[in-house]
């Protein structure tokens, strides 16, 4: 019997109201990725180059380049605007946590789990590109930092 079958038990209700983690509860590497995502989007909206702000967080110019390529692929494929928090906000947004989960799957080379996360909203060709871009970013950012 599924979650939406008509009977909503206490266990199912608890799953629906589980709060998202805040930045302080995430591993530092994951928190830096979320903050880098916020900086990249904010910089793009302000017509500024995000690279100087990202290199300290991501560790190298190559990591920054691959990160920005990944963010561009995600932005181009997402059916709506990716919802992110403000740079000063300690709370995470559902899209940010989804992106972290996608990145974890890419690090673990678990393509079926990656596809399962976004198969209903992203076309296969775009999923291929995002998966490859995430794998390329993780290769230079460090897979141990991301649970790989």
N, C-alpha and C positions, 0 to 999 in steps of 0.2 A: 504494500500500500504506500503510495507516494505522499509527499509532503502536502500536495494540493488535492488529496483525495476526498476531502470533506471533513476529516477528523484531524484536528490539530492538537496533538498531545503535548504535555509539558516539555518533553525532550525536544520536540520540533520547534516549539516556541522559543526555547533557550537558544537554539541555533539561529533563529531569525534575529534575535536582539543582541547577539554577541557583538561587543564593541570592536572597532578596528584598533589595531595597536597604534600607539603614538610613536613619534620618532625616537624618543629616549628608550623605548623598549626593544627597538630593532638592533640587530648587529650594526656596528659602526659602518661597515662597508655598504650595507643596505640603506642606512640613513643617508649616507653620502650620495648614493644613487638618486634617492628621492629628492634631496636638496639640489642636486645637479639638474634633475629634470625640471624642477621649479625655476631655477636660474636660467636654464636654456630657453624655456617658454617665455619667461618675463623679458629676457634680453631680446628675443625675437620680436616681441610686441613693442618694445621700445626702440627697435632698429639699432641695437647695440651688439657688438661682438661678445659672445659669452665665453670665448676661449680663455681670457685671462682669469676669469673667476672659476673656471672649471678645472684648470690644470692642478691647482692645489688640492682639490677634492678627489680627482680621479687619478693623479699620479704621473701622468705623462702626456705629451702632445698627441701621441698615437692613440692613447685611450680616449682623449677628448675628441679626436676626429672620428673614431669609431662610434663613440657615444652619440655625437651629433648626427651621424648617418643613421643610427638606429632610431633616434627620436624623429627624424624626418620620415623614415619609413612607417613608423607607427602613426604619426600625424596624418600621413597621406592615406592610410588604409582604414583608420578608425571611422566608423559610420557617423559619429558625432564628435564634437570637440572633446578631447581628453580632459577630464575633470581633475585638476590638481589643486592643492592647497596653496595658500600664500607662503612666501618664503619665511615669514616670521611665525607661522602657525605650527605648533607641535603635533597637531592631529594629522592623521593620514586620511586620504580619500580612497574610495573603493577602486578607482582606476589605477592609483599608485600601487596599491597592494596587488592588483591583478598583474601589473607590469613586473613587479618583483617576483610573483609566482611564475610568470612566463620566463623570466630570466633564470630562475632556479631550474626550471625544466630544461632550458637550453644548456645550462652548465652540466646538468646530469645526463645530457644527451637522451632525454626522454621525449622524443617527438610525439608519441601518442598522447601523453599527458598535456603537452604544449597545445596540440591541436584541439584537445577536448576543452581547454579553457576558452578558446575563441572561435571554434568552428562555426558557431551559429551567427557570428557577426562579421567575420573576415573571410574573404574568398581564398581559395587554396593558393593561388599565385602570390597574393600578398602575405599569407602566412609563411610561405617558403622564404620570402625576402626578409621578413621580420625575424624568423628563426635563425637564418644565416647571419644577419646583422647582430643579433644578440649573442650568438656564438662567437663571432669575431670580436665583439667588445669584451666578452668574458675572458677570451684568450689573453688579452693584454691587461685587463683589470685585475685578474687573479681569481681562479675558480675556488680556491680554498676560502677566500673571503665571502663567497656566495654559497657556501655549503656544498661545493662539488668535490 
